[in-house]
Amino acid sequence: MNQQTPQPDPPGPEARPVVCARCGARSPGGPPPTWTCSVENGSRQYFCVDCARANLRSIEGRLDSSWW
């Protein structure tokens, strides 16, 4: 795979809110460091701590979130 890793959004007050792709939890100041980021079908998805912990085996198995 010759794709470059996308650069993270710069931190700061202008960071846009992030919504958990699984449960809809919101983080108004951008993704906290405890959230999990996944790139599926070319789009970046974030998962909150609770959703990531509940589906850890599927995430480590690199299954798309539609499978779990």
Secondary structure as the mmCIF struct_conf table of DSSP 4:
data_model
#
loop_
_struct_conf.conf_type_id
_struct_conf.id
_struct_conf.beg_label_comp_id
_struct_conf.beg_label_asym_id
_struct_conf.beg_label_seq_id
_struct_conf.end_label_comp_id
_struct_conf.end_label_asym_id
_struct_conf.end_label_seq_id
HELX_LH_PP_P HELX_LH_PP_P1 GLN A 3 PRO A 11
BEND BEND1 GLY A 12 GLY A 12
TURN_TY1_P TURN_TY1_P1 PRO A 13 GLU A 14
HELX_LH_PP_P HELX_LH_PP_P2 ALA A 15 PRO A 17
STRN STRN1 VAL A 18 VAL A 19
STRN STRN2 CYS A 20 CYS A 20
TURN_TY1_P TURN_TY1_P2 ALA A 21 CYS A 23
STRN STRN3 ARG A 26 SER A 27
TURN_TY1_P TURN_TY1_P3 PRO A 28 GLY A 29
BEND BEND2 GLY A 30 GLY A 30
TURN_TY1_P TURN_TY1_P4 PRO A 33 THR A 34
BEND BEND3 TRP A 35 TRP A 35
STRN STRN4 THR A 36 GLU A 40
TURN_TY1_P TURN_TY1_P5 ASN A 41 GLY A 42
STRN STRN5 SER A 43 PHE A 47
HELX_RH_AL_P HELX_RH_AL_P1 VAL A 49 ALA A 54
TURN_TY1_P TURN_TY1_P6 ASN A 55 ASN A 55
HELX_RH_AL_P HELX_RH_AL_P2 LEU A 56 GLU A 60
TURN_TY1_P TURN_TY1_P7 GLY A 61 ARG A 62
HELX_RH_3T_P HELX_RH_3T_P1 SER A 65 TRP A 67
#
